[in-house]
């Protein structure tokens, strides 16, 4: 025998691979588009320049963002996610608010919130948000920042 | 496995432990010399007195000290370039230590071993390495070539944020103390040097592969054969990472074993004597290692391969663990800093895992009736994966959940592809036509490989991102792995292993479930020239405002800085991502953030321009609800009130003036995030009477002189001003004008270019401000209740307390 068994096996594998290569080469030459698609199957398509989504809800151009209460509810592109985000908060009723609620107001810490409650206890109720001026530590500027966020209820 | 069969194991581990210790110890060479000498003398004395065992322990102690000595940073010679006073633009000469890396279309990275520089008319000798970034086209360059380059040199800066990769330290370990930048036409090669033959072979191989195969397949084959991944498309690269089979793209034991066994098999087939075969295989192996380059994984595999061939030559049994330890010892003595290299760690951990664990695993699976071939394949894959897991997490925050399974399919494809690739390259030398046929067969094989990897990567949850573990869970994990071979034989090992595993898991889970400290935390991240701010509310919600520079074909801060920072925090979900405006230094990094994290809502100003393309592309897939905000809107998030200060809906001349400006109030603390708002925008904000009086101002437009106008600052009166700006930025931000106006307004200025990330923490009563790069924290007493006016934040009421 001229060749041993393993040698014949090796030659057979080589010949098969050459033959397969010949077939694949012919196929690639015959169907270049399909070959190219196969070659680039995992590449992202070069996309057309994207335009931002018009989130203003069909109104042309940009609209004024300011509404009656300094804010305007806007249509969303999707329902708001589960994030605990509350937009356009309702004013806080000073006569029902708890310390925790008061302490969420800008510029109001737990100490000031406590003093607001003490003032309410002393007066019985606030007649208007301006009455907050009587609380130690609440000046006109801080009150101006709070003015839109608070109200007085019955 | 018994310790006696790997006598080099204690030597290797103690030496490595010494190198690790050197990092803690700092530069104390003299102490270490004395310690080493003392321990070795004691060991000699002990041995002389006949106390063998104490002598051994003293010797091992001496080896630890020796490792620390080798691992501590070397003293720099007086003519080292980092010690010289160089002109701002300097002409340096030297030899290229590496092939140039083209990492973006117009940027090439060179590693230069400097030997001289031009000081006025004189040419002076110098030493040291510098990494140069060259912009624009250069003449063709190659490793080993001598060049002259006109560059600006400076110390590397990196991004100095909590728990993020320390780039300067990484460069320092490679002996690079200076980096520089210059233009391509200012790089002059001295033509005399032709590259050495291994590099010519490598280039020829890469060129042949590119000529014979279409783009993506050629890039993949270059990675498989030579570890050359620069041309690999991003999608393919990402898919291999996600599938947990990235190791086939790095040259490692896999390739070395294939080369050696192919040569061995081919020569044996034609009746060449065994010893000659081993010698030829060894020669081919050394040649292969030279061609693919000297990464630690290649050197490790080559040393081990040569030892195996030597055992064939000497007709002795080989001990794999011993060979691994010898390879490790040789590499670490030669280059101790390799110990920190992810490639070194991965290569040694995977190999040690296979040697130590594959046997027990195979036995375990076969006992359960698995066929031998499947049991062995799964065992090897698992044995490599387990010890590698903490390393992957520590360096890349990646945990591949399907790696073990994917490897079962990928390795049987990658093996034949690699062998056939080498055969095709050899055939190319003889006949191009025959080679072309082989390359066509190979093409189909490579497509199959890519399809498998792509499908594996497409499985949801194929890869998860987790925070880098600290040393404690890693130690527990390693302890559990060490016990595995004894699980079947000794009873107590099961309890101990499960205990260690539980400890490792509990420690890893702790950061996610630990209760917060009740503080509001605002981190102004160091992202170079750009902006990124993370607000963490004590109730849990998190807001990221802007994502720093990034995008395709440049350094993506979102991918490389923001994402690791958030993963390590650990953060899995961002309730809000807000974008001030779409310039690339604000929006560029957001694409990666939107891809990697669950985002609840995306807040925008509604105006988009160039720079935001990547973020816009990522938005639809992220599932984030988009919300366009305008001045006057208010949103509650937890206990924080967010007020939108800008834009007002009237289109501005400059897009900067339409920046989304957000004000956040939490208890008595407020912060104003101004984006790139310019003077026109500031004037209109004041006109509308927006609430701008604030405790902390994120200064507009990186401290440009066209922002932060005096009227605006007089209204804002911020006691604290944060400027997010890159060192040496071409816009010369922050400008002296803006800084002077901020100082006149009484603001205490913090800058990310000097201070690194700036972290502001508050519980409502006190304020902690940390400059991350300097490691200092200042404490301020807010005491908002005592003052009668909103001016509670004026500097005189701020009491500064330094905590050392």
Interface residues (C-beta under 8 A of the other chain):
Chain A: X4 X6 X7 X10 X17 X18 X20 X21 X22 X24 X25 X28 X35 X36 X38 X39 X40 X41 X42 X43 X44 X47 X49 X50 X51 X52 X53 X55 X56 X62 X63 X64 X65 X66 X67 X70 X71 X72 X74 X76 X77 X78 X79 X80 X81 X82 X83 X84 X85 X86 X87 X88 X89 X103 X104 X105 X106 X107 X108 X109 X110 X111 X112 X115 X136 X137 X139 X140 X141 X142 X145 X149
Chain B: X214 X215 X216 X217 X233 X235 X236 X239 X269 X270 X420 X434 X436 X437 X438 X439 X440 X441 X442 X443 X444 X447 X450 X451 X454 X541 X575 X576 X600 X601 X604 X606 X607 X608 X612 X613 X616 X617 X623 X624 X625 X626 X627 X628 X629 X630 X631 X632 X633 X634 X635 X636 X637 X638 X639 X640 X641 X643 X644 X647 X648 X649 X650 X651 X665 X667 X668 X670 X691 X693 X764 X765 X784 X785 X786 X787 X788 X789 X790 X791 X792
